[in-house]
C-alpha cells in the first residue's frame, strides 16, 4: 500500500474514551463503546495513587492513635498454655 488510503497504518485516530495521541486531550467515549472499555481507559497510575493515598493516611492515623493509647507500664504477660 502507498499509505494514502483509509487503511494506512500511519494515521492514528483517537481511541474513543481515551487520550488523543499527540495532544494529551481526553476524547469522550463513543455512544456504542462498552462500559468495560471506558473503565479500562480511566485506569492510570495517577488515579491509583489518588485513590490509595487517603486509605494509607487513614491506616497510619489508626495505627498512630492505637500506639498512643497503649499503656507502657504494663509488663510482659505470661500465659499458661495448659
C-alpha positions as CSV (number, residue, x, y, z in Angstrom):
1,X,0.0,0.0,0.0
2,X,1.1,3.6,-0.5
3,X,-0.2,4.8,2.9
4,X,-2.7,7.3,1.5
5,X,-5.9,5.3,1.8
6,X,-8.2,5.0,4.8
7,X,-6.5,1.7,5.8
8,X,-3.0,3.2,6.2
9,X,-1.2,2.3,9.4
10,X,0.4,5.7,10.0
11,X,-2.9,7.5,10.5
12,X,-3.9,7.5,14.2
13,X,-7.5,8.1,15.2
14,X,-8.1,8.9,18.8
15,X,-9.4,6.0,20.7
16,X,-13.0,6.5,22.0
17,X,-13.0,7.3,25.7
18,X,-9.2,7.6,25.8
19,X,-6.5,10.2,25.2
20,X,-5.9,11.5,21.7
21,X,-2.4,10.7,20.5
22,X,0.0,13.6,20.5
23,X,-2.5,16.1,22.1
24,X,-3.0,14.7,25.6
25,X,-6.7,15.6,25.4
26,X,-9.3,13.2,26.5
27,X,-11.8,12.0,23.9
28,X,-15.3,11.2,25.2
29,X,-16.3,7.6,24.7
30,X,-18.4,6.8,21.6
31,X,-22.1,6.0,22.1
32,X,-21.6,2.3,21.3
33,X,-18.5,1.9,23.4
34,X,-18.7,-0.8,26.1
35,X,-18.6,0.3,29.8
36,X,-15.7,-2.1,30.4
37,X,-13.6,-0.3,27.8
38,X,-14.5,3.1,29.2
39,X,-13.5,1.9,32.7
40,X,-10.2,0.4,31.4
41,X,-9.3,3.7,29.8
42,X,-9.6,5.5,33.1
43,X,-7.1,3.3,34.9
44,X,-3.8,5.1,35.3
45,X,-1.0,5.2,37.9
46,X,-2.1,8.8,38.9
47,X,-5.7,7.6,39.5
48,X,-4.4,4.7,41.6
49,X,-2.3,7.0,43.7
50,X,-5.2,9.4,44.2
51,X,-7.4,6.5,45.5
52,X,-4.7,4.8,47.6
53,X,-3.3,7.8,49.3
54,X,-6.4,8.6,51.5
55,X,-6.6,4.9,52.5
56,X,-2.9,4.8,53.6
57,X,-3.3,8.0,55.5
58,X,-6.3,6.7,57.4
59,X,-4.5,3.4,58.2
60,X,-1.5,5.3,59.5
61,X,-3.7,7.5,61.7
62,X,-5.4,4.4,63.2
63,X,-2.1,2.8,63.9
64,X,-0.7,6.0,65.5
65,X,-3.8,6.5,67.6
66,X,-3.6,2.9,68.9
67,X,0.1,3.2,69.7
68,X,-0.6,6.4,71.7
69,X,-3.4,4.7,73.6
70,X,-1.4,1.7,74.8
71,X,-0.1,1.8,78.3
72,X,3.7,1.3,78.5
73,X,3.8,0.5,82.2
74,X,2.3,-3.0,81.7
75,X,4.9,-5.8,81.8
76,X,5.0,-8.9,79.7
77,X,2.0,-11.2,80.4
78,X,2.8,-14.8,80.8
79,X,0.2,-17.3,79.6
80,X,-0.1,-20.8,80.9
81,X,-0.8,-23.0,77.8
82,X,-2.3,-25.8,79.8
